Amino acid sequence: MARSNPFSFRRPGRSLGADAVVVIGLGRFGSALALELMATGTDVLGIDADEETVQSLNGRLTHVVRADSTKETTLRQLSVHQFDRAVVGIGSDLQSSILTTSLLLRFGVATVWAKATSDAHGEILKQLGTHHVVYPEHDMGRREAHLVRSDILDFIEIEDGFAMVKTRPPAQVVGRPLGTTDIRATHGITVVAVKPRTGTWGYATADTVLASDDTIIVTGETARAEAFGRLR
C-alpha cells in the first residue's frame, strides 16, 4: 500500500486512496494506462510537462499536474516519494526518462515500471535497477504480427515460448466432449475457457462440448497454440 499522505501538494478534488499509482509521462502509453487504472478503481496522480496534455486529462484522473519530473524538489512537493507504485511513461525524451526513473528508485519507491523505446534504453533502465521495463511498441508489434498472419482473434505471449490464443474451435473438436478429443496429446494445447455465441465466458472441462460458433481460449507453446488457432 502507498505510504501515508500520498499527495501533500493539495489540489481541489478527490484525495488519493492508499493504493494510488503515480504515472509520469502521459503520452499514448501513459494516458491509456492511467485511464485504465482509473476504470478499475485505482486512484492516479498523473504528471506531465505538457500543459495541453494535462488539460486534456483534467477531471479524468484523480489528480493531474504539469511538472518537470526530473527535478527532485518538484517530485517531493508532489509527495511522489511517498508512493509505493510508479510508472514512467516518458518515451520521447531519453534523458528525462532516465533521470525520472533514477529519482523514483532513489526515493525507494517499492515498484517502478518504466517504458523503454529501444533495447539500449531498456538496458539503461535495467542497469538503474528498474523493477519492470516494458516495451509497448515492440510488444504490440509482435502481437499484431501474430494476428495478421493467421485467423486467430487475439494473442498474448505470457512468457517467451508460451502463449494464450483466442480463436474459434476447428471442425475436428466440434460436437464432442473435449475429454474425448485427445486435443492435448495431438496438438499440445489446453482449452481453458469457452464462450458460446450468445453466452458468457466459462471454464472448459472434459465434458465441455464445443459448437462451431463458440469462442475459445487455448494455452500452450507459442508455435503450437498459434498453429491450433489456424485450424479450421
C-alpha positions as CSV (number, residue, x, y, z in Angstrom):
1,M,0.0,0.0,0.0
2,A,1.1,3.6,-0.6
3,R,2.5,5.3,2.5
4,S,0.6,7.9,4.4
5,N,-0.3,11.3,2.9
6,P,0.4,10.4,-0.8
7,F,-0.5,13.9,-2.1
8,S,0.6,16.7,0.2
9,F,0.6,19.3,-2.6
10,R,-3.1,19.8,-2.3
11,R,-5.4,20.4,-5.3
12,P,-9.2,20.7,-5.4
13,G,-11.0,17.4,-5.9
14,R,-10.7,13.9,-4.6
15,S,-8.0,12.7,-2.3
16,L,-5.9,9.7,-3.4
17,G,-6.5,6.3,-2.0
18,A,-3.9,4.1,-0.2
19,D,-3.3,2.1,-3.4
20,A,-2.8,5.1,-5.6
21,V,-0.3,5.0,-8.5
22,V,1.7,7.9,-9.9
23,V,2.0,7.9,-13.7
24,I,4.7,10.2,-15.1
25,G,4.6,10.9,-18.8
26,L,1.0,11.0,-20.2
27,G,1.6,10.2,-23.8
28,R,-0.4,7.5,-25.6
29,F,1.0,4.8,-23.3
30,G,0.9,6.7,-20.0
31,S,-2.5,8.1,-20.5
32,A,-4.0,4.8,-21.7
33,L,-2.5,3.1,-18.6
34,A,-3.6,5.8,-16.3
35,L,-7.2,5.8,-17.6
36,E,-7.4,2.0,-17.4
37,L,-6.2,2.2,-13.8
38,M,-9.0,4.7,-13.1
39,A,-11.5,2.5,-14.8
40,T,-10.6,-0.4,-12.5
41,G,-10.9,1.8,-9.3
42,T,-7.3,2.8,-8.7
43,D,-6.6,6.4,-8.0
44,V,-4.0,8.0,-10.2
45,L,-1.7,11.1,-9.8
46,G,-0.7,12.0,-13.4
47,I,2.3,14.1,-14.1
48,D,3.4,15.6,-17.5
49,A,5.5,18.5,-18.7
50,D,3.0,19.5,-21.4
51,E,0.2,21.8,-20.4
52,E,-2.2,20.7,-23.2
53,T,-1.8,17.1,-22.2
54,V,-2.5,17.9,-18.6
55,Q,-5.6,19.9,-19.5
56,S,-6.9,17.1,-21.7
57,L,-6.8,14.7,-18.7
58,N,-8.2,17.2,-16.2
59,G,-11.2,15.6,-14.5
60,R,-10.4,12.2,-15.9
61,L,-7.7,11.3,-13.4
62,T,-7.8,11.7,-9.6
63,H,-5.2,14.5,-9.9
64,V,-3.1,15.6,-12.9
65,V,-0.3,18.1,-12.6
66,R,2.0,19.9,-15.0
67,A,5.5,19.5,-13.6
68,D,9.2,18.7,-14.5
69,S,9.7,15.2,-13.3
70,T,13.5,15.5,-13.5
71,K,13.5,17.9,-10.5
72,E,13.8,16.1,-7.1
73,T,12.3,19.1,-5.3
74,T,9.2,19.1,-7.5
75,L,8.6,15.4,-7.1
76,R,8.9,15.7,-3.3
77,Q,6.4,18.7,-3.3
78,L,4.0,16.3,-5.0
79,S,4.8,13.6,-2.5
80,V,5.9,11.2,-5.2
81,H,8.4,9.8,-2.8
82,Q,5.6,8.5,-0.6
83,F,4.1,6.3,-3.3
84,D,4.7,2.6,-3.5
85,R,3.9,2.2,-7.2
86,A,5.0,4.4,-10.0
87,V,5.0,4.2,-13.8
88,V,7.4,6.2,-16.0
89,G,5.7,6.5,-19.5
90,I,8.2,9.0,-20.9
91,G,9.4,7.8,-24.2
92,S,10.4,10.7,-26.5
93,D,13.0,12.2,-24.1
94,L,15.6,9.6,-23.1
95,Q,17.3,11.9,-20.6
96,S,14.0,12.7,-18.8
97,S,13.1,9.1,-18.7
98,I,16.4,8.1,-17.1
99,L,16.5,11.0,-14.7
100,T,12.9,10.5,-13.5
101,T,13.3,6.7,-13.1
102,S,16.6,7.3,-11.2
103,L,14.8,9.7,-8.8
104,L,12.0,7.2,-8.1
105,L,14.5,4.5,-7.4
106,R,16.5,6.8,-5.1
107,F,13.2,7.6,-3.3
108,G,12.8,3.9,-2.5
109,V,9.5,3.6,-4.4
110,A,8.8,-0.1,-4.0
111,T,7.8,-0.9,-7.5
112,V,8.7,1.1,-10.6
113,W,7.6,0.3,-14.2
114,A,9.3,2.3,-17.0
115,K,8.7,2.4,-20.7
116,A,11.6,1.7,-23.0
117,T,11.6,2.8,-26.6
118,S,14.7,0.7,-27.7
119,D,16.9,-2.1,-26.5
120,A,19.6,0.4,-25.4
121,H,17.0,2.5,-23.5
122,G,15.8,-0.7,-21.8
123,E,19.3,-1.8,-20.8
124,I,20.0,1.5,-19.2
125,L,16.7,1.3,-17.2
126,K,17.6,-2.2,-16.1
127,Q,21.1,-1.1,-15.0
128,L,19.5,1.6,-12.9
129,G,17.6,-1.2,-11.1
130,T,14.1,-0.6,-12.5
131,H,11.8,-3.3,-11.4
132,H,9.8,-3.7,-14.6
133,V,10.9,-2.4,-18.0
134,V,8.2,-2.5,-20.7
135,Y,8.5,-2.2,-24.5
136,P,4.9,-1.3,-25.5
137,E,5.6,-0.6,-29.2
138,H,7.8,-3.7,-29.6
139,D,5.3,-5.9,-27.8
140,M,2.3,-4.6,-29.7
141,G,4.2,-5.1,-33.0
142,R,4.9,-8.7,-32.1
143,R,1.3,-9.3,-31.0
144,E,-0.2,-7.7,-34.2
145,A,2.2,-9.8,-36.4
146,H,0.7,-13.0,-34.9
147,L,-2.8,-11.7,-35.7
148,V,-2.0,-10.6,-39.2
149,R,-0.6,-13.9,-40.3
150,S,-3.4,-16.0,-39.0
151,D,-7.2,-16.0,-38.4
152,I,-6.9,-16.0,-34.6
153,L,-8.9,-13.4,-32.7
154,D,-6.3,-12.4,-30.1
155,F,-2.9,-13.4,-29.0
156,I,-1.0,-12.9,-25.7
157,E,2.5,-14.2,-25.2
158,I,2.7,-14.9,-21.5
159,E,6.4,-15.7,-21.5
160,D,8.8,-16.4,-24.3
161,G,7.7,-19.7,-25.8
162,F,4.2,-19.8,-24.1
163,A,1.1,-18.1,-25.3
164,M,-2.6,-17.7,-24.8
165,V,-4.7,-17.6,-28.0
166,K,-8.4,-16.6,-28.5
167,T,-9.9,-18.4,-31.5
168,R,-12.8,-20.5,-32.9
169,P,-12.8,-24.2,-32.5
170,P,-11.7,-26.2,-35.5
171,A,-14.2,-28.7,-37.0
172,Q,-12.3,-31.7,-35.6
173,V,-13.2,-30.9,-32.0
174,V,-16.8,-29.6,-32.5
175,G,-19.7,-31.6,-31.2
176,R,-17.6,-33.9,-29.0
177,P,-16.7,-33.7,-25.3
178,L,-13.2,-32.2,-25.0
179,G,-12.1,-35.2,-22.9
180,T,-12.6,-37.5,-25.9
181,T,-10.7,-35.4,-28.5
182,D,-7.1,-36.1,-27.3
183,I,-6.5,-32.4,-28.0
184,R,-3.6,-32.0,-25.7
185,A,-1.8,-35.1,-26.9
186,T,-2.5,-34.3,-30.6
187,H,-2.0,-30.5,-30.6
188,G,-0.1,-29.8,-27.4
189,I,-2.6,-27.2,-26.2
190,T,-5.2,-26.9,-23.5
191,V,-8.6,-25.3,-23.9
192,V,-9.1,-23.3,-20.7
193,A,-12.2,-21.2,-21.4
194,V,-15.2,-21.1,-23.8
195,K,-17.8,-18.5,-24.6
196,P,-21.0,-19.6,-26.6
197,R,-22.1,-17.1,-29.2
198,T,-25.0,-15.9,-27.0
199,G,-23.5,-16.7,-23.6
200,T,-20.7,-15.7,-21.3
201,W,-17.2,-17.0,-20.6
202,G,-16.8,-20.1,-18.5
203,Y,-14.2,-22.7,-17.7
204,A,-13.7,-25.6,-20.1
205,T,-13.9,-29.1,-18.7
206,A,-13.5,-32.6,-20.1
207,D,-17.3,-32.7,-20.5
208,T,-17.5,-29.4,-22.5
209,V,-18.9,-29.8,-26.0
210,L,-17.9,-27.1,-28.4
211,A,-20.0,-25.6,-31.1
212,S,-18.6,-24.1,-34.3
213,D,-19.6,-20.6,-33.4
214,D,-18.1,-20.7,-29.9
215,T,-15.1,-18.6,-28.9
216,I,-12.4,-20.4,-27.0
217,I,-9.1,-19.6,-25.3
218,V,-6.3,-22.1,-25.5
219,T,-2.8,-22.1,-23.9
220,G,0.4,-23.8,-24.9
221,E,3.7,-23.4,-26.5
222,T,3.5,-20.4,-28.8
223,A,4.0,-22.2,-32.1
224,R,1.5,-24.9,-31.2
225,A,-1.1,-22.6,-29.8
226,E,-0.9,-20.4,-32.9
227,A,-1.0,-23.4,-35.2
228,F,-4.1,-24.7,-33.5
229,G,-5.7,-21.3,-33.9
230,R,-5.2,-21.6,-37.7
231,L,-7.0,-24.9,-37.9
232,R,-10.5,-24.8,-39.5
